[in-house]
Amino acid sequence: MSIFPKNLQKKLSLRRDNNSLRLLTNEKKNIDFSSNDYLGFSQNKTINDMSQRICNTQKFKNGSTGSRLVSGTHTIHLETEKIIADFHNAESGLLYNSGYDANIGLFSCVAQKGDTIIFDELIHASIRDGIRLSNAKSFKFKHNSLEDLEKKIKKSEGTIYIAIETVYSMDGDSAPLQSIADLSNKYNCLLIVDEAHSNGVFGESGRGSVQEFGLENAIFARVHTFGKALGCHGAIILGSHDLREYLINFSRSFIYTTAAATHSIATIQAAYSELSTTSELKKLQNNIVYFKNGVSKKNLESKFVKSDSSIHCCILPGNDIVKDFAQSLQQKGFDIKPILSPTVPKGQERLRICIHSFNTHKEIDALLTELASL
Ligand SMILES: Cc1ncc(COP(=O)(O)O)c(C=O)c1O
C-alpha cells in the first residue's frame, strides 16, 4: 500500500464532493474547440521540417546539458533570442522553459521590498505565484478598470509595477492597453504585459497587441509564450539589455534549471519563421469573425464574454451545470472543456471555446446550433 496522508486525502474528497476534481484525459477524436493551438502550428509539417533542418546545422545534442549559466547555452539559444527580439521590435530577449517559469522568474525578482505590484484581478496564476515569491507589497485592481487601477496607484509606494494580460486566458477579452499604458506613464509606473494569448493572433503577422498599438517603448517587460499560437513550448521575456542582464543574474527560474534542448529551440525558431509568412493567421481572424456573427445571429450574445480573440467563453453558472453541458457537447463530437470553480470564481463557471484557423465553417455552424439548442 502506498503512503498518502489523511489531510491531503480529505482535500481530494472535498473536490470530489464539490464536483470540481481535476482529471487528466487524452481523448483527441473530437473536433478541436479547446486547445490553444490557434494556428494549427503544433501539427504544421513545414515547421517540423524546418526545425529538423535547423537542428542539422547544430552540434547534435539530446539535451542542453545544464543551466544556461553553466553548460546549457548553445549558439541556437542566443541566435533565437535575437531573432525573436527583432521580430517583436525589442532591445533584447531571454528565453525561459515555459510561460509559467518566465512569470515566476520575472515577478519574484524585479519588485523589491518597499515596492508595489498592482495586478488585474483576473491575472494568470503564474503571475500571482511570482508575486507571492516577491518581497514587494501587492494589490489587485478590478478587471480592466482604469478608475480602480488609478485608485490603487495612489495608494502604492516605492517603484510601482502594473501587471496585465493583453488577452485574459479564462475570458478571452482584451485589456484597454493604450489607456493603461497612458496611466502607467502618468504615474511613472513600470508596466508588465503578458502576451500569451495575443502572440500569433493580434498585430501584423501575429506580433502581438503591444506592437499593434505601437507601445513597445511604453512597456517595461513583455512575456510572450510559445505554447499557444506558436504550437510548441517555452517563453521569452522582452525588454531592455539591462533587464536581460538583471534576469540572468537574479531570476531563479532561469538560473536554477536545465536549459531547453536545442531541438526545442529549433522548433520555436521555425515557428517564428512560419509566423512571418503563414496564411493561417488570416484564416483564424476570419473564423473568429464568423463565430462571433453566428453567436449574434443565434441571439447568444448575452451568454458570452465580449471577445475579439480566439477564446470565447459561455457563462453557465454552477459546476454541475457546466459539466453537464460540456459532456453533452463532447458526446456530439465537440472537444470543449468546462472551466470550473475554483479555477474561475463561483457563479462564473463557463464553457471555454477556442477558435482555430483550421476549424471549418461547417464545424462552427454545427457547434452554434448545438449551443443554441442547449
Ligand atoms: C496568460 C498566461 N500566461 C502564462 C501562461 C503560462 O504559459 P506556459 O503554458 O508556457 O507555461 C499561460 C498558460 O496557461 C497563460 O494563459
PDBQT file of the ligand as one rigid body, heavy atoms in Angstrom, charges set to zero:
ROOT
HETATM    1  C1  LIG A 401      -1.788  34.400 -19.637  1.00  0.00    +0.000 C 
HETATM    2  C2  LIG A 401      -0.874  33.231 -19.467  1.00  0.00    +0.000 A 
HETATM    3  N1  LIG A 401       0.380  33.445 -19.030  1.00  0.00    +0.000 NA
HETATM    4  C3  LIG A 401       1.235  32.432 -18.868  1.00  0.00    +0.000 A 
HETATM    5  C4  LIG A 401       0.868  31.133 -19.112  1.00  0.00    +0.000 A 
HETATM    6  C5  LIG A 401       1.839  30.035 -18.874  1.00  0.00    +0.000 C 
HETATM    7  O1  LIG A 401       2.447  29.677 -20.081  1.00  0.00    +0.000 OA
HETATM    8  P1  LIG A 401       3.026  28.212 -20.287  1.00  0.00    +0.000 P 
HETATM    9  O2  LIG A 401       1.872  27.338 -20.641  1.00  0.00    +0.000 OA
HETATM   10  O3  LIG A 401       4.022  28.369 -21.387  1.00  0.00    +0.000 OA
HETATM   11  O4  LIG A 401       3.667  27.806 -19.003  1.00  0.00    +0.000 OA
HETATM   12  C6  LIG A 401      -0.408  30.860 -19.591  1.00  0.00    +0.000 A 
HETATM   13  C7  LIG A 401      -0.816  29.472 -19.887  1.00  0.00    +0.000 C 
HETATM   14  O5  LIG A 401      -1.743  28.924 -19.414  1.00  0.00    +0.000 OA
HETATM   15  C8  LIG A 401      -1.316  31.932 -19.758  1.00  0.00    +0.000 A 
HETATM   16  O6  LIG A 401      -2.571  31.722 -20.169  1.00  0.00    +0.000 OA
ENDROOT
TORSDOF 0
